[in-house]
Amino acid sequence: MKSNTTKTSYFVTKCRYCGSDKLTKYISLGNQPPSNSFIAKNLIHTEVYYPLDVYLCRSCYLSQLGIVVSPKIIFDEYLYLSSSSVALKNHYAKLAQELKIKFKLKKNDIVVDIGCNDGILLHGYDPELTRVGVEPSKVSKIAKSTGLNVIEEFFTQKTARKIAHTYGKAKIITATNVFAHIDNTKEFTKGVYLLLDDNGVFVIEVPYIIDMIDKLFFDTIYHEHLSYLSLTPLVPFFKKINLEVFDIERISLGASGPAIRIFVGKEGNHKIKKTVTDLLSFEDKWGIKNIYRYKRFEKNVEKIKLNLWKYINNIRKKNASLGGYGAPAKGNTLLNFFGINRNILTYIAETNKLKQGLLTPGSHIPIISEEKFLDLMPDYALLLSWNYLDFFLEKSQYIKKGGKFLVPLPRPHIQK
């Protein structure tokens, strides 16, 4: 195991939103490699592990990782393909059409998706719109090959000026499952301000920290996700950049499970809806500023660990076979923290062909195609993509052939 170096990471001493040094650690998931760093067998010796700890800022109440791993480490060999998930494809197609209707988009209006991945959200818009993606990883080539306009770099003020000069100001800017990845959020958000039309809308979709803590979705935590968001720290943060949250929705299915969808505009240009004040009030009553709310989280996650291992041990006592189903990044947080390796799961099925033939980071479990998985047909499958349980119960050939899911979250149970 290689330890981290100052060249690839640094420890956080001040809150990225408000600059306070009042940071309190409330959960530690040990040392882990970056969750999307799927690895070839002959490269295991190069794997680098970093602490995976979350801290609460006691001034603005932003939750954030205690270490930042260089984005080049995380994104250079990025293997996440949004479109490999049919459920996610449907989700983003619906979002694009909702935005079109809600904000009355017209022909040639400019829509920008930051962190566009393989173009999944942009393809949900009508082609009559001017669709522009920003994607720093190699996945950008896939989006580009489908005819989309793609800027292959990390989003900054310079990127914003480039897009505005080439295409014009944007009516809609989306950053779905992206905003929480940003370290220099001020630079990023100032870029959004520069690119946004005066009446334009910036749409963020991120996992909601209250869901994460209440429902024990600890696998949302990995090195790619630098911040864990609620509305409370976001409102004053945006205000510094002359932006304001004017609407918000809680949604049951985002890229990583339950999420919040936040609508942001230039200050004074949109009527602030009651949804905003209602959620701020809800967070205050929940205890968003109460450190004990957070500190119970780690103890409750340990209980899930013990409970899941009971199921695994019962399966093993019956001499039943156990595989894994789905290889999302968050699944690696669960595998590594719970100590589940290839001695427990012989293989994991995954539809993303870029991951097939590689090993999961840290736990080193081989990833195989769904077709091969169905040939092997294990008695049980640990469902690492548990947030798509309903979709898999309806569509999965594994279930139709009599397989049984071991669902780890929000509470371990067998589903067939």
C-alpha positions in Angstrom: 0.0 0.0 0.0 1.4 3.4 -1.0 0.8 6.3 1.3 -0.3 9.6 0.0 2.2 12.4 -0.8 1.9 16.2 -0.9 2.0 16.0 -4.7 -1.2 14.1 -4.9 -3.2 15.4 -2.0 -3.4 17.9 0.8 -5.1 18.2 4.2 -7.9 20.7 4.6 -7.3 23.3 7.4 -10.0 25.8 6.5 -13.6 25.5 5.3 -13.9 25.9 1.5 -17.1 28.0 1.8 -16.5 30.4 4.7 -12.7 30.1 5.4 -13.2 29.1 9.1 -10.7 26.8 10.8 -13.4 25.4 13.1 -13.6 21.9 11.6 -14.7 18.9 13.7 -14.3 15.3 12.4 -17.4 13.2 12.8 -16.8 10.0 10.8 -13.8 8.1 9.6 -14.0 5.4 7.0 -10.3 4.5 7.2 -7.7 4.8 4.4 -9.1 4.0 0.9 -8.0 4.4 -2.7 -10.2 6.8 -4.8 -13.5 5.0 -5.5 -13.5 5.3 -9.3 -9.9 4.1 -9.6 -10.7 0.6 -10.9 -7.3 -1.1 -11.5 -5.7 -3.8 -13.6 -4.2 -6.8 -11.7 -0.6 -6.0 -12.7 -1.0 -2.4 -11.3 -2.2 -3.3 -7.8 1.3 -2.4 -6.4 0.8 1.2 -7.6 -2.5 1.8 -5.7 -2.5 4.8 -3.4 -4.7 5.1 -0.3 -5.9 8.3 1.4 -7.8 9.0 4.6 -11.6 9.2 4.1 -12.8 11.4 7.0 -15.7 13.9 7.1 -15.6 17.2 9.0 -18.2 19.7 10.0 -17.5 23.4 9.7 -18.7 24.9 13.0 -19.2 28.3 11.4 -21.3 27.8 8.2 -22.1 24.1 8.8 -20.7 22.7 5.6 -19.6 19.0 5.8 -16.4 18.3 3.9 -13.6 15.8 3.5 -10.5 16.4 5.5 -8.3 15.7 2.5 -8.4 16.7 -1.1 -7.0 14.3 -3.6 -5.7 15.9 -6.8 -8.4 15.9 -9.5 -5.8 14.6 -11.9 -5.6 11.4 -9.8 -9.3 11.0 -9.8 -10.3 12.1 -13.3 -7.4 11.2 -15.6 -8.5 7.6 -16.0 -12.2 8.2 -15.1 -14.3 5.1 -16.0 -17.7 6.3 -14.9 -20.2 6.3 -17.9 -23.5 7.8 -16.9 -25.3 6.3 -19.9 -24.4 2.7 -18.8 -27.3 3.1 -16.3 -30.7 2.9 -18.0 -32.4 4.3 -14.9 -30.0 7.3 -14.8 -30.6 7.9 -18.5 -34.3 8.1 -17.9 -33.8 10.4 -15.0 -31.7 12.9 -17.0 -34.0 12.8 -20.0 -36.9 13.7 -17.8 -34.8 16.5 -16.1 -33.9 18.1 -19.5 -37.5 18.1 -20.6 -38.7 19.5 -17.3 -36.1 22.4 -17.5 -37.2 23.1 -21.1 -40.9 23.5 -20.0 -40.3 25.2 -16.6 -38.0 27.9 -18.1 -39.6 28.1 -21.5 -36.5 27.4 -23.5 -36.7 28.5 -27.2 -34.8 27.4 -30.4 -31.1 28.3 -30.2 -31.1 29.0 -26.5 -27.8 28.0 -24.9 -27.7 25.2 -22.4 -24.5 24.2 -20.7 -23.8 21.0 -18.7 -20.7 21.1 -16.5 -19.3 17.7 -16.0 -21.3 16.4 -18.9 -19.7 12.9 -18.9 -20.8 11.0 -22.0 -23.4 13.6 -22.8 -26.3 11.9 -21.0 -28.1 15.1 -19.9 -27.4 17.2 -23.0 -29.0 14.4 -25.2 -32.2 14.8 -23.2 -32.6 18.3 -24.6 -34.1 19.0 -28.0 -31.4 19.3 -30.7 -32.8 22.8 -31.7 -31.1 24.1 -28.5 -27.4 25.0 -28.6 -26.0 22.3 -26.3 -22.5 22.7 -24.8 -20.7 20.3 -22.4 -17.7 20.8 -20.2 -15.9 17.5 -19.3 -12.2 17.3 -18.2 -12.0 13.4 -18.2 -11.3 11.2 -21.2 -15.0 10.4 -21.3 -15.4 13.7 -23.1 -14.4 12.0 -26.3 -17.5 9.9 -26.1 -19.7 13.0 -25.8 -17.8 14.7 -28.6 -18.2 11.7 -30.9 -22.0 12.0 -30.6 -21.9 15.5 -32.2 -22.1 17.6 -29.0 -20.0 20.8 -28.4 -17.6 19.8 -25.6 -15.0 21.8 -23.9 -12.3 19.4 -22.6 -11.1 21.0 -19.4 -12.0 21.8 -15.8 -14.6 24.6 -15.5 -13.1 28.0 -14.5 -13.8 31.7 -15.1 -11.5 31.3 -18.2 -13.7 28.4 -19.5 -16.8 30.5 -18.8 -15.5 33.4 -20.9 -14.5 31.1 -23.7 -18.0 29.6 -23.9 -19.7 33.0 -23.6 -17.5 34.3 -26.4 -18.1 31.4 -28.7 -21.8 30.6 -28.1 -23.2 33.4 -25.9 -24.7 33.5 -22.4 -26.4 30.4 -21.1 -30.1 30.2 -20.2 -29.5 27.0 -18.2 -26.3 25.8 -16.6 -26.5 22.4 -15.0 -24.0 20.7 -12.6 -25.6 17.4 -11.6 -23.6 15.4 -9.2 -20.7 17.8 -9.8 -20.9 20.8 -7.5 -19.9 18.7 -4.5 -16.7 17.6 -6.3 -15.3 21.1 -6.6 -12.5 22.2 -4.3 -12.2 25.8 -5.4 -15.9 26.5 -5.3 -15.5 30.3 -5.5 -13.6 30.1 -8.8 -16.2 27.7 -10.2 -19.2 29.7 -9.1 -17.7 33.0 -10.3 -17.4 31.2 -13.7 -21.1 30.3 -13.5 -22.0 33.9 -12.8 -20.0 35.1 -15.8 -21.6 32.6 -18.2 -25.2 32.9 -16.9 -27.7 35.0 -18.8 -29.2 37.7 -16.5 -32.4 35.7 -16.3 -30.7 32.3 -16.6 -30.8 29.5 -14.1 -28.0 27.4 -12.5 -29.3 24.0 -11.6 -27.4 21.8 -9.1 -28.3 18.2 -8.2 -26.4 16.7 -5.2 -27.0 14.0 -2.6 -28.6 15.6 0.5 -26.7 15.3 3.7 -29.8 14.9 5.8 -30.7 11.8 3.8 -27.2 10.6 4.1 -27.2 10.8 7.9 -30.8 9.8 8.6 -30.9 6.9 6.2 -27.2 5.9 6.8 -26.2 6.3 3.1 -22.5 6.4 4.2 -21.4 5.1 0.7 -22.1 8.6 -0.6 -18.8 9.4 1.0 -15.7 9.0 -1.3 -12.8 11.1 -2.4 -14.5 12.5 -5.5 -17.2 14.0 -3.2 -15.4 16.8 -1.4 -18.5 18.4 0.1 -21.8 17.0 1.6 -24.5 19.6 1.1 -27.4 21.2 2.8 -29.1 24.5 2.0 -27.9 26.2 5.2 -24.2 26.8 4.1 -25.1 27.3 0.4 -27.3 30.4 0.9 -24.6 32.7 2.4 -22.0 31.2 0.0 -23.9 32.1 -3.1 -24.8 35.5 -1.7 -21.0 36.4 -1.7 -21.1 35.9 -5.5 -24.3 37.8 -6.1 -26.3 34.7 -6.7 -29.3 33.3 -4.7 -31.2 30.1 -4.3 -34.8 30.8 -5.5 -36.2 27.2 -5.6 -35.4 23.8 -4.3 -36.8 20.2 -4.7 -36.1 17.0 -2.9 -36.0 14.1 -5.3 -36.0 10.4 -4.6 -33.5 9.4 -7.3 -30.3 11.3 -8.2 -27.1 9.8 -9.5 -26.2 8.5 -6.0 -29.7 8.1 -4.4 -32.0 10.7 -2.8 -30.9 14.2 -3.6 -31.8 17.9 -3.7 -32.2 19.9 -6.9 -31.3 23.5 -6.3 -32.2 26.4 -8.6 -29.9 29.4 -8.5 -30.1 32.8 -10.3 -28.5 36.2 -10.3 -29.6 38.2 -7.2 -33.0 39.8 -7.5 -33.9 38.3 -10.9 -36.1 35.4 -9.6 -38.8 35.3 -7.0 -37.7 33.3 -4.0 -40.1 30.5 -3.5 -41.5 29.2 -0.2 -39.6 25.9 -0.8 -36.4 27.7 0.2 -37.5 29.1 3.5 -39.3 25.9 4.3 -36.2 23.8 3.8 -34.0 26.2 5.8 -36.5 25.9 8.6 -36.6 22.1 8.3 -32.8 21.9 8.5 -32.7 24.1 11.5 -35.2 22.0 13.4 -33.5 18.8 12.3 -30.3 20.1 13.9 -28.0 21.0 11.1 -25.9 23.0 13.6 -25.8 20.3 16.2 -22.6 18.2 16.1 -24.2 15.4 18.1 -26.5 14.8 15.1 -23.5 14.0 13.1 -21.4 12.0 15.7 -24.2 9.4 16.0 -23.8 8.7 12.3 -20.6 6.7 12.7 -22.0 4.5 15.4 -25.1 3.7 13.3 -22.9 2.9 10.3 -21.0 0.4 12.4 -24.3 -1.3 13.3 -25.1 -1.7 9.6 -21.7 -3.3 9.1 -22.4 -5.9 11.9 -25.9 -6.6 10.5 -24.7 -7.1 6.9 -21.9 -9.4 8.0 -24.6 -11.6 9.7 -26.3 -12.0 6.4 -23.0 -12.8 4.6 -22.0 -15.4 7.3 -25.4 -17.0 7.0 -25.1 -17.3 3.3 -21.6 -18.8 3.7 -22.8 -21.3 6.3 -25.4 -22.6 3.8 -22.5 -23.0 1.2 -24.5 -20.7 -1.1 -22.6 -18.6 -3.7 -22.4 -14.9 -3.4 -21.5 -12.4 -6.1 -21.8 -8.7 -6.5 -24.2 -6.7 -8.7 -23.2 -3.3 -10.0 -19.8 -1.6 -9.6 -20.6 2.0 -8.8 -17.9 4.2 -7.1 -19.9 4.3 -3.9 -19.9 0.5 -3.7 -16.2 0.7 -3.2 -16.6 2.8 -0.1 -18.9 0.1 1.3 -16.6 -2.8 0.3 -13.5 -1.3 1.7 -15.0 0.0 5.0 -16.8 -3.3 5.6 -13.7 -5.4 4.7 -15.4 -7.3 1.9 -12.9 -8.6 -0.6 -12.6 -11.3 -3.3 -12.7 -14.0 -0.6 -16.3 -13.0 0.1 -17.4 -11.8 -3.4 -15.8 -13.9 -6.2 -16.8 -11.4 -8.9 -19.1 -8.4 -9.6 -21.4 -7.9 -12.6 -21.2 -4.5 -14.3 -22.7 -3.3 -17.6 -20.0 -0.5 -18.1 -17.6 -2.2 -20.5 -14.7 0.1 -19.5 -14.8 -1.5 -16.0 -15.0 -5.1 -17.1 -11.8 -7.0 -16.8 -10.5 -4.7 -14.0 -10.5 -5.1 -10.2 -12.4 -3.0 -7.7 -10.0 -0.5 -5.9 -8.8 -1.7 -2.5 -10.9 -4.9 -2.4 -9.6 -6.2 -5.7 -12.7 -8.1 -6.8 -12.8 -9.0 -10.5 -15.5 -7.2 -12.6 -17.3 -9.3 -15.2 -20.0 -8.7 -17.8 -23.7 -9.2 -16.8 -23.8 -12.0 -19.4 -21.0 -13.9 -17.8 -22.6 -13.3 -14.4 -25.9 -14.8 -15.6 -24.0 -17.9 -16.8 -22.4 -18.3 -13.4 -25.7 -17.5 -11.7 -24.8 -17.1 -8.0 -27.4 -17.9 -5.4 -27.2 -14.3 -3.9 -25.8 -11.0 -5.2 -24.7 -8.1 -3.0 -26.5 -5.2 -4.7 -23.9 -2.4 -4.6 -26.2 -0.2 -6.8 -28.9 -0.5 -4.1 -30.4 2.9 -5.1 -31.7 1.3 -8.3 -33.3 -1.6 -6.5 -36.9 -1.0 -7.8 -35.5 -0.7 -11.4 -33.5 -4.0 -11.1 -36.4 -5.9 -9.5 -38.5 -5.0 -12.6 -35.8 -5.3 -15.3 -33.0 -7.6 -14.0 -32.6 -10.9 -15.8 -30.8 -12.2 -12.6 -34.0 -11.7 -10.6 -36.1 -13.2 -13.4 -33.9 -16.3 -13.3 -34.5 -16.7 -9.6 -31.6 -14.8 -8.1 -31.8 -13.0 -4.8 -30.3 -9.6 -3.9 -28.6 -9.0 -0.6 -29.4 -5.3 -0.2 -27.0 -3.4 2.1 -28.7 -0.1 2.6 -30.6 1.6 4.1 -31.0 -1.6 6.1 -29.5 -5.0 5.1 -32.1 -7.5 3.8 -32.7 -10.2 1.2 -34.9 -9.2 -1.7 -36.1 -11.6 -4.5 
